């Protein structure tokens, strides 16, 4: 299974682990055209990005996936991920994540830290 699901792929959504509602958190995402997040990775926290509107791309590790309304990107804990808007309209999405972890135990890394390279000048 790939890391990004589209409407026609939801039969394979069983790969998403089950969680109780009280164990989940969410963040609304709205990115302007051309906007790009620098990306990061983190241990212990898994994410599911559900695209509602617009066109985007998501990098997960070294792979880049196209996103459109209805796409679901699944980011396992520890994997680098970055989101950008490649469309002419705002990219709107919801990120759902497991919040049933000790936040003090989560290791957050920038792109450079994750890939072991120097930050671009």
N, CA, C and O of each residue as an XYZ file, in Angstrom:
484
protein
N       0.837     -1.182      0.000
C       0.000      0.000      0.000
C       0.877      1.237      0.000
O       1.905      1.272      0.675
N       0.484      2.239     -0.741
C       1.227      3.486     -0.761
C       0.873      4.318      0.452
O       0.002      3.942      1.237
N       1.546      5.453      0.611
C       1.295      6.337      1.747
C       0.174      7.328      1.489
O      -0.241      8.034      2.408
N      -0.332      7.398      0.254
C      -1.401      8.333     -0.071
C      -2.551      7.560     -0.686
O      -2.361      6.784     -1.623
N      -3.736      7.774     -0.159
C      -4.941      7.133     -0.660
C      -5.811      8.167     -1.352
O      -5.872      9.317     -0.917
N      -6.473      7.777     -2.408
C      -7.444      8.616     -3.089
C      -8.808      7.949     -2.942
O      -8.891      6.819     -2.461
N      -9.875      8.629     -3.347
C     -11.222      8.114     -3.132
C     -11.360      6.655     -3.556
O     -12.004      5.868     -2.863
N     -10.766      6.293     -4.677
C     -10.910      4.935     -5.188
C     -10.111      3.900     -4.389
O     -10.258      2.702     -4.628
N      -9.282      4.332     -3.461
C      -8.412      3.430     -2.713
C      -8.914      3.064     -1.316
O      -8.217      2.337     -0.607
N     -10.060      3.520     -0.900
C     -10.431      3.365      0.498
C     -10.686      1.929      0.932
O     -10.822      1.670      2.128
N     -10.753      1.001      0.006
C     -10.850     -0.403      0.402
C      -9.578     -0.835      1.126
O      -9.604     -1.780      1.914
N      -8.464     -0.148      0.864
C      -7.199     -0.493      1.509
C      -6.963      0.304      2.787
O      -5.887      0.215      3.378
N      -7.931      1.063      3.212
C      -7.748      1.917      4.386
C      -7.634      1.117      5.677
O      -7.404      1.695      6.739
N      -7.790     -0.194      5.605
C      -7.629     -1.015      6.815
C      -6.223     -0.912      7.378
O      -5.986     -1.303      8.521
N      -5.281     -0.391      6.590
C      -3.909     -0.232      7.073
C      -3.817      0.841      8.149
O      -2.834      0.890      8.888
N      -4.815      1.690      8.246
C      -4.834      2.730      9.273
C      -5.211      2.070     10.595
O      -6.239      1.400     10.690
N      -4.382      2.260     11.605
C      -4.636      1.638     12.903
C      -5.873      2.233     13.562
O      -6.201      3.401     13.350
N      -6.543      1.433     14.347
C      -7.710      1.923     15.076
C      -7.268      2.677     16.323
O      -6.258      2.344     16.944
N      -8.027      3.676     16.668
C      -7.765      4.435     17.891
C      -9.095      4.897     18.462
O     -10.056      5.115     17.725
N      -9.143      5.044     19.767
C     -10.330      5.575     20.415
C     -10.364      7.085     20.185
O      -9.319      7.730     20.104
N     -11.556      7.638     20.082
C     -11.710      9.057     19.782
C     -10.946      9.943     20.759
O     -10.359     10.942     20.344
N     -10.939      9.603     22.040
C     -10.251     10.434     23.027
C      -8.732     10.408     22.854
O      -8.029     11.228     23.443
N      -8.222      9.472     22.050
C      -6.789      9.366     21.813
C      -6.338     10.155     20.581
O      -5.149     10.188     20.264
N      -7.283     10.786     19.892
C      -6.957     11.495     18.655
C      -7.002     13.002     18.841
O      -7.801     13.527     19.617
N      -6.131     13.684     18.113
C      -6.162     15.130     18.034
C      -6.232     15.518     16.568
O      -6.040     14.672     15.694
N      -6.505     16.787     16.286
C      -6.544     17.219     14.895
C      -6.075     18.657     14.780
O      -6.137     19.434     15.733
N      -5.609     18.985     13.600
C      -5.174     20.341     13.275
C      -5.751     20.692     11.913
O      -5.597     19.927     10.961
N      -6.411     21.837     11.807
C      -6.872     22.326     10.509
C      -5.698     22.973      9.787
O      -4.942     23.742     10.381
N      -5.551     22.659      8.505
C      -4.460     23.192      7.689
C      -5.059     24.030      6.567
O      -5.978     23.588      5.878
N      -4.538     25.241      6.385
C      -4.910     26.086      5.254
C      -3.640     26.750      4.746
O      -3.025     27.560      5.439
N      -3.255     26.391      3.519
C      -2.020     26.922      2.931
C      -2.365     27.723      1.686
O      -3.141     27.269      0.845
N      -1.795     28.904      1.570
C      -1.996     29.760      0.405
C      -1.285     29.165     -0.807
O      -0.360     28.368     -0.652
N      -1.712     29.547     -2.022
C      -1.025     29.066     -3.222
C       0.479     29.337     -3.149
O       0.907     30.440     -2.810
N       1.266     28.319     -3.469
C       2.724     28.446     -3.449
C       3.360     28.248     -2.088
O       4.582     28.135     -1.998
N       2.572     28.201     -1.030
C       3.132     28.043      0.313
C       3.647     26.619      0.504
O       3.050     25.653      0.032
N       4.773     26.518      1.211
C       5.371     25.212      1.491
C       5.870     25.180      2.927
O       6.478     26.140      3.402
N       5.616     24.090      3.608
C       6.126     23.899      4.960
C       7.511     23.267      4.856
O       7.751     22.459      3.958
N       8.429     23.623      5.762
C       9.787     23.074      5.673
C       9.856     21.576      5.964
O      10.790     20.907      5.521
N       8.906     21.053      6.684
C       8.847     19.635      6.979
C       9.599     19.252      8.235
O      10.408     20.020      8.754
N       9.318     18.047      8.718
C       9.914     17.548      9.951
C       9.609     16.063     10.086
O       8.867     15.492      9.287
N      10.182     15.458     11.091
C       9.807     14.103     11.490
C       9.664     14.091     13.003
O      10.200     14.960     13.690
N       8.952     13.121     13.512
C       8.797     12.975     14.957
C       8.530     11.521     15.281
O       7.845     10.814     14.541
N       9.076     11.094     16.389
C       8.831      9.742     16.864
C       7.465      9.683     17.544
O       6.926     10.717     17.940
N       6.916      8.510     17.679
C       5.721      8.181     18.471
C       4.393      8.691     17.911
O       3.351      8.109     18.212
N       4.394      9.746     17.115
C       3.151     10.338     16.621
C       2.967      9.989     15.149
O       3.824     10.280     14.314
N       1.824      9.355     14.843
C       1.453      9.059     13.472
C       0.437     10.098     13.027
O      -0.337     10.607     13.838
N       0.441     10.412     11.727
C      -0.476     11.416     11.204
C      -1.233     10.884      9.996
O      -0.759     10.016      9.263
N      -2.425     11.436      9.820
C      -3.226     11.180      8.645
C      -3.702     12.549      8.158
O      -4.424     13.244      8.873
N      -3.302     12.936      6.951
C      -3.675     14.226      6.382
C      -4.787     13.978      5.372
O      -4.604     13.228      4.413
N      -5.943     14.608      5.586
C      -7.113     14.420      4.738
C      -7.356     15.726      3.992
O      -7.681     16.744      4.603
N      -7.200     15.698      2.678
C      -7.330     16.904      1.857
C      -8.800     17.157      1.551
O      -9.523     16.272      1.093
N      -9.220     18.390      1.818
C     -10.603     18.779      1.571
C     -10.747     19.638      0.325
O     -11.745     19.539     -0.390
N      -9.748     20.484      0.061
C      -9.850     21.438     -1.043
C      -8.445     21.769     -1.531
O      -7.506     21.846     -0.738
N      -8.307     21.963     -2.834
C      -7.040     22.407     -3.398
C      -6.163     21.258     -3.869
O      -6.529     20.085     -3.790
N      -4.981     21.645     -4.365
C      -4.010     20.690     -4.887
C      -2.702     20.862     -4.131
O      -2.269     21.983     -3.863
N      -2.092     19.763     -3.797
C      -0.841     19.848     -3.061
C       0.080     18.700     -3.382
O      -0.238     17.817     -4.179
N       1.221     18.734     -2.746
C       2.165     17.634     -2.793
C       2.652     17.382     -1.381
O       2.825     18.310     -0.591
N       2.869     16.117     -1.078
C       3.408     15.765      0.223
C       4.632     14.893      0.011
O       4.591     13.883     -0.692
N       5.725     15.314      0.641
C       6.917     14.489      0.657
C       6.849     13.632      1.905
O       6.649     14.143      3.006
N       7.016     12.328      1.735
C       7.136     11.398      2.856
C       8.435     10.647      2.610
O       8.548      9.865      1.666
N       9.419     10.898      3.480
C      10.783     10.411      3.277
C      11.276     10.951      1.927
O      11.292     12.168      1.742
N      11.671     10.109      0.992
C      12.216     10.583     -0.290
C      11.202     10.535     -1.423
O      11.545     10.811     -2.573
N       9.960     10.187     -1.114
C       8.919     10.103     -2.144
C       8.008     11.322     -2.065
O       7.753     11.852     -0.984
N       7.518     11.764     -3.235
C       6.604     12.905     -3.308
C       5.294     12.416     -3.928
O       5.295     11.740     -4.957
N       4.185     12.766     -3.288
C       2.860     12.332     -3.708
C       1.997     13.541     -4.038
O       2.026     14.547     -3.329
N       1.225     13.436     -5.127
C       0.267     14.475     -5.479
C      -0.987     14.295     -4.635
O      -1.432     13.172     -4.398
N      -1.552     15.413     -4.181
C      -2.750     15.410     -3.357
C      -3.849     16.194     -4.039
O      -3.588     17.196     -4.706
N      -5.070     15.738     -3.874
C      -6.257     16.417     -4.405
C      -7.389     16.198     -3.408
O      -7.232     15.394     -2.489
N      -8.521     16.881     -3.553
C      -9.614     16.664     -2.611
C      -9.960     15.173     -2.502
O     -10.142     14.488     -3.508
N     -10.046     14.700     -1.279
C     -10.329     13.299     -1.017
C      -9.090     12.466     -0.759
O      -9.204     11.335     -0.285
N      -7.894     12.994     -1.059
C      -6.655     12.256     -0.798
C      -6.417     12.156      0.706
O      -6.745     13.069      1.464
N      -5.842     11.032      1.122
C      -5.473     10.818      2.511
C      -4.014     10.375      2.531
O      -3.673      9.332      1.973
N      -3.166     11.153      3.164
C      -1.747     10.810      3.285
C      -1.509     10.249      4.676
O      -1.891     10.866      5.671
N      -0.884      9.091      4.751
C      -0.615      8.429      6.018
C       0.875      8.523      6.301
O       1.700      8.063      5.512
N       1.211      9.126      7.438
C       2.608      9.342      7.811
C       2.911      8.546      9.076
O       2.483      8.928     10.165
N       3.646      7.441      8.940
C       4.022      6.677     10.129
C       4.978      7.479     11.017
O       5.691      8.359     10.534
N       4.986      7.176     12.283
C       5.906      7.830     13.222
C       7.340      7.627     12.745
O       7.706      6.550     12.274
N       8.146      8.680     12.875
C       9.549      8.619     12.511
C       9.850      8.953     11.065
O      11.021      9.059     10.701
N       8.836      9.125     10.222
C       9.049      9.424      8.807
C       9.025     10.936      8.570
O       8.163     11.644      9.092
N       9.985     11.419      7.773
C      10.000     12.830      7.409
C       8.787     13.122      6.530
O       8.401     12.298      5.700
N       8.186     14.302      6.716
C       7.065     14.712      5.877
C       7.010     16.228      5.746
O       7.299     16.967      6.687
N       6.628     16.670      4.543
C       6.500     18.098      4.240
C       5.351     18.271      3.259
O       5.160     17.446      2.365
N       4.597     19.330      3.426
C       3.415     19.599      2.616
C       3.579     20.922      1.896
O       4.104     21.879      2.464
N       3.126     20.986      0.631
C       3.135     22.256     -0.093
C       1.885     22.359     -0.961
O       1.291     21.355     -1.354
N       1.509     23.591     -1.244
C       0.356     23.884     -2.089
C       0.869     24.151     -3.497
O       1.644     25.084     -3.706
N       0.446     23.344     -4.464
C       0.871     23.531     -5.851
C      -0.258     24.064     -6.722
O      -0.099     24.179     -7.937
N      -1.394     24.391     -6.116
C      -2.559     24.850     -6.870
C      -2.722     26.357     -6.854
O      -1.927     27.081     -6.254
N      -3.764     26.812     -7.522
C      -4.079     28.239     -7.619
C      -4.985     28.707     -6.481
O      -5.185     29.909     -6.302
N      -5.533     27.768     -5.714
C      -6.421     28.082     -4.594
C      -5.792     27.604     -3.294
O      -4.798     26.879     -3.305
N      -6.378     28.014     -2.177
C      -5.897     27.524     -0.887
C      -5.982     26.004     -0.830
O      -6.906     25.399     -1.374
N      -5.005     25.399     -0.166
C      -5.026     23.976      0.130
C      -5.587     23.840      1.541
O      -5.008     24.357      2.496
N      -6.708     23.147      1.670
C      -7.341     22.959      2.967
C      -7.357     21.484      3.307
O      -7.746     20.649      2.490
N      -6.930     21.169      4.525
C      -6.851     19.776      4.961
C      -7.033     19.699      6.469
O      -6.987     20.707      7.173
N      -7.236     18.505      6.935
C      -7.282     18.205      8.363
C      -6.197     17.177      8.632
O      -6.108     16.168      7.932
N      -5.376     17.422      9.637
C      -4.396     16.439     10.071
C      -4.905     15.804     11.356
O      -5.154     16.494     12.345
N      -5.056     14.495     11.333
C      -5.485     13.732     12.505
C      -4.264     12.976     13.009
O      -3.530     12.384     12.218
N      -4.045     12.991     14.307
C      -2.863     12.347     14.881
C      -3.209     11.698     16.216
O      -4.199     12.048     16.858
N      -2.374     10.751     16.616
C      -2.570     10.132     17.935
C      -1.922     11.032     18.984
O      -0.752     11.399     18.873
N      -2.696     11.375     19.991
C      -2.171     12.239     21.059
C      -1.984     11.488     22.363
O      -1.753     12.084     23.415
N      -2.089     10.172     22.275
C      -1.975      9.341     23.473
C      -0.522      8.953     23.740
O      -0.222      7.793     24.022
N       0.368      9.928     23.647
C       1.797      9.700     23.889
C       2.298     10.727     24.903
O       1.682     11.775     25.095
N       3.396     10.420     25.533
C       4.047     11.367     26.430
C       4.826     12.357     25.561
O       5.832     11.989     24.954
N       4.374     13.591     25.499
C       4.995     14.596     24.620
C       6.469     14.808     24.927
O       7.238     15.176     24.039
N       6.870     14.583     26.168
C       8.282     14.736     26.531
C       9.146     13.637     25.923
O      10.368     13.774     25.855
N       8.524     12.557     25.484
C       9.258     11.447     24.877
C       9.370     11.574     23.353
O      10.131     10.836     22.727
N       8.622     12.498     22.758
C       8.625     12.666     21.298
C       9.897     13.393     20.871
O      10.236     14.443     21.418
N      10.596     12.827     19.888
C      11.797     13.454     19.338
C      11.416     14.098     18.003
O      11.034     13.404     17.061
N      11.522     15.424     17.929
C      11.197     16.192     16.727
C      12.485     16.550     16.015
O      13.436     17.024     16.637
N      12.517     16.318     14.688
C      13.710     16.627     13.904
C      13.346     17.475     12.695
O      12.312     17.259     12.063
N      14.212     18.450     12.373
C      14.069     19.235     11.151
C      14.489     18.371      9.963
O      14.956     17.247     10.146
N      14.326     18.891      8.753
C      14.770     18.187      7.550
C      16.253     17.829      7.650
O      16.643     16.687      7.404
N      17.075     18.819      8.015
C      18.523     18.604      8.095
C      18.866     17.556      9.152
O      19.713     16.693      8.920
N      18.221     17.628     10.293
C      18.490     16.648     11.351
C      18.048     15.248     10.934
O      18.739     14.264     11.199
N      16.899     15.170     10.283
C      16.368     13.867      9.882
C      17.266     13.195      8.841
O      17.589     12.013      8.954
N      17.659     13.963      7.835
C      18.446     13.395      6.736
C      19.959     13.484      6.977
O      20.748     12.988      6.174
N      20.359     14.122      8.095
C      21.782     14.191      8.424
C      22.595     15.061      7.479
O      23.720     14.718      7.114
N      22.013     16.191      7.088
C      22.734     17.086      6.176
C      22.639     18.521      6.699
O      21.825     18.826      7.570
N      23.471     19.378      6.163
C      23.485     20.788      6.569
C      22.263     21.491      6.008
O      21.762     21.134      4.942
N      21.789     22.492      6.735
C      20.689     23.341      6.256
C      21.147     24.091      5.018
O      22.299     24.520      4.956
N      20.261     24.265      4.014
C      20.643     25.050      2.841
C      20.913     26.498      3.203
O      20.294     27.040      4.119
N      21.843     27.129      2.481
C      22.220     28.531      2.773
C      21.157     29.479      2.312
O      21.298     30.692      2.472
